[in-house]
Amino acid sequence: MRKDRPAYRMLLVGLLSLNFGIVFFDRNALNFLMPFVQPDLNLSNTEIGLLASALSFTWAISGYYLGAASDRSGKRKSFLVAAIIAFSLCSVLSGLATSFLFLLGARLLMGAAEGSILPISQSLTASEVPPEKRGLAMGVMQNFGSNLLGSFVAPVALVALATWVGWRYAFFLAGVPGIITALLIWRFIEEPEMAPAPEGVADRLTVRQAFSHMNILICAVMAVLLVSYLVIAWAFMPLYLTKVRGFDPATMGWLMGTLGISATVGSFIVPGLSDIVGRRPVMIIVPLIGIILPLGAMYFMGSPWLLAVIFFFGWALNGCFPLFMATVPSETVHERHVATALGVVMGTGEVLGGVAGPSVAGIAADKLGMSAPLWIMFGLAIAAGIAALALTETAPSKLAAASAAARPEEAAA
């Protein structure tokens, strides 16, 4: 670990955050370009849903298997660069699509390419950043670039490009930044040295072994619950605001944009707070704050500006994602197994939360009305906070304090 190289650590976290932002820029590109793509390819609503589910599924599978492969090989940087180039090419492939099946194949490949990027990037961060600063670093790596580019830049830039030159060229141009960051990572990021596995530590971590750690199991449960919360909000909140609350599309857009601002700010505050007060209390309390988002959307009848404030604080829940997807798992398993453990948690959340969650919410909306998905979000936030009660604290500052408090008692005994 390069504790004497703070400049390198800043470069590492900044470059990985920028790259993950480009990943989300490309992942969300089809969502923002769908008004142009759907009529051109004559896609049904069912096919649109399948495109989203397909990417989430292969994203989850590759997150585990390629993350594990990078752990075993010790060549995390090489795996990362290859994945970046692959997903950039898949963006170009999406722009060449002439049918649903062609586009489905491109999205399956893109999910397979992108899925390993988060666990490998976070494993690089964990290997280079001192434990007492790990929460903040991993939060910035995962949330800052992805929300800045994926929530702010992507919709504005891609829609403008599609209007100007057509949606196919928007996909072509969306693939360019990834090639650039791949070159920068290859040039400036070093392959971390991995110590040989000590006696008793296997070279490979299986899914069953990962789930034998209670913290990994609880983090996976939280991933399912909160990925569902996010995906349901993205899918149904705009519809609820326009169809039920009667907001015009521009106001709805600003309210949804508030979520991106909240997540960008929260990438510093929530994980950084966990470095000070501990992971467990933050992961219990912050998900519970998420209940005010659906409640505000349903029951606050005041100014849209005040509703935006409610949205901002309710979406603070997003700041927990790096903690249960990266920081706590990385502090639970041996350093040789970090990318694998992160892949298990992320993959579980993507498959059970990202694929199944919006489907269940959609069925509930059809049967019970458009408020049903928001009540599901309410329940998911409470369930996540309750699940976090079973976590064992992993924050180095809290463990050191507990150890120091125990030593006088041991001496007295």
N, C-alpha and C positions, 0 to 999 in steps of 0.2 A: 504494500500500500504506500502511495507516494505522499506521506503526510507533510513532507518538506516542499511540495510543489503545488501550492494553492492556485497558481495561474493555470497550470495544466488541468486541475480539477474543474475550474471555472470554464475552461475551453471545452472539456469533455461534456459537462452537463449542458452547456449552452448549445453545443453542436448536436448532441443527441436529442435535446428538446426541439430544436429546429427541425431535425429530421422526422421526429414523431409527429410534429405538426404537419409536415408534408404528407406523411402517411394518412392522417385524418383528412387532409385536403383532398387526396385522391379517393379515399374510402367514401367520403360524402359527396364526391363529384356527381355521381349518378342521381342522388337524391335531388340536388339543386338543378340538374339538367333534365330531370324527368319530364317537365312540361314541354320540352323540345323533343325528347327522345320518344315518349309514348305515342304521339300521333304519327311520327315518322316511321316507327317500326310496328305500329298498330298493336301495342301491348295491352293486355287486359289487366285489371286490378290484381287478379290472382297471380299473373306472371310478374307483376311489379313486386308483390310480396315474396315470391319465390326467389327473385334476384337478391333481395336483402337477406333472406334466410340462408341462401347458398353461401354468400360471402362470410356470414357469421360462423357457419358450420366449418368450412375449411380453415378459417382463421383460427378456430379453437383447436382443430386437429394438429395443424402445423405448429401452433404455439407450444404444444407439449413435445411432439416428436423432434422438431428441429431444435427447440430449446435444449432437450436432452442430448441431442447429437453434438451441440456446441459445448455442452458440459464435458462430454466424454472425450472430445477431440482436443479441448483446450484452445481451439481456434475461434473464439467468439467474434473477434473483429472480422475475420474472413467470412464467417456465416452471415454477419450483419451486412457487409458490403454486397454480397451476392443477393441477399433478400431485397435490398434497396433497388438494385438494378433490375431485378425480376419484376417487382411491382411497378416500376416506372414503365417497363415494356408492356405490362398488362394494361396500363392506362391507355397507351397507344392502341393496343389491341381492341379495347372497348370502343375507341373511335372508329374502328374499321367494321364494327358489327353491322350486319345487314338483316339480322333476324333475331328472334328471342333466343333460340338455341345457341347462336354465335355469342350473343351477349352474356348468356348464362355461363358458357364455358370460360369467357374472359373473366367474369366475376369469381368463379370458382378458383381459377388460377391466381387472381389477385388476392383472395383471402388466404390461399396457401402461401403466397409470397410474403404477405404482410404479418401473418400471425406470429411469427417468431421474433419480430422486431422489438416488441415491448419487453418480453422476458430477457432477451439478450442485452438490450440497452440498459435495463435495470440491473442486470447482473454485472455489467461493466461499471455502472455507477456504484453499486455496493462494494465492488472490489477496490475502488480507488478513493472513495470518500471516507473520512474518519467516522466511526460509529456515532459520535455525539452530534454530527451534522447530517447524518444519513436521511432522516425524515424530510428535512427541508430540501435536500438535493434531489431525492427521489420524487418529491412532490412537484418540483419545478420541471424535472425531466419529463414526467408523464403528463402534466396538466397544462403547463404554460403554453408551449408551442402548439399543442393540439387544439386548445381553445382559441388561441389568438388567430391561428390560420384556419382551423376547421370551422369555427363559429363566426368569425368576423370576415376574414379575407375571402374564403371560398365562395360564399353565396354571391358576394358583390362581384368578384373578379370573373367567376365562371359564367354567371348570367350575362354579364357585359360582353364577354367573349363570344358566347353563343349567339347573342343578339347581333353582334358585329360581323362575325365570320362563320357562324354555324356551330352546332354542338359537337360535331366531329373534331373540328380544329381545337375546340376547348379541351377535349380529352387529350389531343396530341400535345398541346402546350402544357397541360397539367403534369405530364410525365417528365418534363425537362428539369424541374427543381430537384427531383430525386436523383437524377444522374449527377447533378452538381454536388449534392451533399454526400453521395457515395464517394466521389473523388476527394472531397475534403476529409471525410472520415478515414479513407485509406492513407491520406497524406499526413494527417495530424494526430490521429488517435493510435495509441500503442496497444499492442496485444498484451493484456495483463499476464503476469507470471502466476501460474497455478501450482501451489505446492503439491507434492505427491500425496495421495490419500493416506492418512495414518491408519495404523492397524485397527480393524474394526469398522472402518468406513468403506462401504462398497463403492466401486467406480460408477455404478448406475443406481438411480433412485426410481423405483417402480411407483405406479399410481397408488397401489395398496400401501407401500411403505410411506409415501408422502402423507396419506390420510391417517396413518398411525400417529402422526403428530396432531394433537388436539388443535393447536393454533392453525395448522394448515386446513383442517376440516372446517373450523369456524370461519376462516377467511374465505373458503370456497362457498360456504352457505351465504355469507354476506355478499359475495360476488353475484350469486344467483339472484338474491333479493334486490340489490341495488342496481345491477345491470338492467333487470326488469323495470325498475323504477325509472331509470333514464330513458330507456327505449320507449316505454309507454308514454312518457312525457313528450318526447320528440314526435311520436306518431300521432297522439291524440290531443295534446294541449292546444295546438294551432286550430284544430277543428272545433274544440270546445269553445275557445275564445271567439271564433267567428260565428259559428252556427248557434251556440247556446247563449253566450254573453252578448253577441251582436256587435263586437268590435270590428272595425274595418280592417282590411288586410295590412295597411301600413301600421296601425296601432298594434295589431297582433305581432307584426314583425319586430317592432321595437321591444315589446314585452318579452318575446323569445330571445332577442338579442341581449337582454339583461342577463339571461342565464350564462351567456358566454363571458360577460364582464365579471359576473360572480365567480365563475370557475377559474378565470385567469387570476383574479385577486386571491382566491382561496388556495391556489397552488402554492403560495408562499405562507399564508397565515395558518391553515389547518395542519399541514405536515410539520411546519416549524414549531407550532404549539406543542405537538406531540413529542418533540425533542426535549421540551422543558417539563411538561406535566406528566408525560407518559403516553404511550400508545392507547392503552385500554380505556382511560376515561374519555379521551377524545373520540374514540370509535364507538363509545356508548352514547355520548351526548349528541354529537353532530348529526348522526342519522335521524335522531328524534326531531331535530330542527326542521327536517325535510317535510314534516306534516303540514307546515304552514303554507307551503306552495299550493297543494291541491285545495286546502281549505280556503285560502285567499282567492283562488280562481273561482271557486263556487259561491262564496258568501260575501266577499268584500265588494261593496257597491259604490265606493267612493271614487276619487280621481284615479285615472290610469297611471299617473305619476306615483301615487302612493302604492298602487298595486305593483308597479315595477319594483318598488322598495321591498315589498313582501316577496316578490319573485327572487330578488337578489339574495336576501337572507335565507330563503327556503332552499335555494340551490347550493348553499354552503355545503350541503351533503356531498357534493361532488369532490370536495377536498379530501374526503376519506378514501377515495379510490386508490391513490398510490400506497396508502397504509395497508389495506387488506390485500391488494394485488401484488405488492412488491416489498414494502419495508418489513412488515412483520414476518412474511414467509422467508425473506432473506436472513432475518435474525433468528430463525427457528432451525434451519438446516445447515449442514456443512457447506462451506463456500464452493465446493466442487459440484454441489447439487442445486445451486440457486436458480439457474435458468430453468431447470426441470420443474422445481417447485412452483415457480412463477407461472410456468406454462400450465401446470395442473389447475391452479386457482383461476387463471384467466380463461382457460378452456372450459372449465365447468360453468363459469359465469356466462360465457358466450353461448354455449349450447342450451343450457337450461333456462337462462335468463334472456339472452338476446334473441333466441329462436322461438322459445315457447311463450315467453312473457307477453309480447304483443299479440300473439294469436289468441291467448286466453282473454286478454283485454278486449280484443275486437269482438269475440263471441259475446262477452258480457255486455258490450255496448249495444250490440244488435238486439239482445234479449231484454236488457234492463234500462237502456238509455245511455246517453253520452256522459253522464256523471259517473257511471260504473268504473271506467278506467281510472278516474281520479280517486275514487274510494279505494281502489286496488293500490294505487301509489301510497295513500295514507297508511294502509295496512302493512305494506312492504317496508316503509320507513320505521314503523314501530317494531316490526319483527327483526329488522337488522340491528336496532339498538339493543333489543333483548338478547339476540344471539351473541353480541359482543361481550355480554356479562361473563361468558365462559372463557374468554381469552386469558392467557397468562402474559403478564407484562414482559416486554422485550426491550424497552428503551434503555440504552446503556446508562443514562444519567440516573434513572430510577433503580436499576440493578446495582449500580455502584453505591447509591445511598443505602439501599437495603443491606448490602454486604458490610458497609462501614458500621451500620447500626448493630449488626449481628456480632461483630468482632469483640466489642467490650463484654457482651453477655457470655461469649465463649471463654474469654479470658477469666471472667469472674467464676465461671463454672470450673 
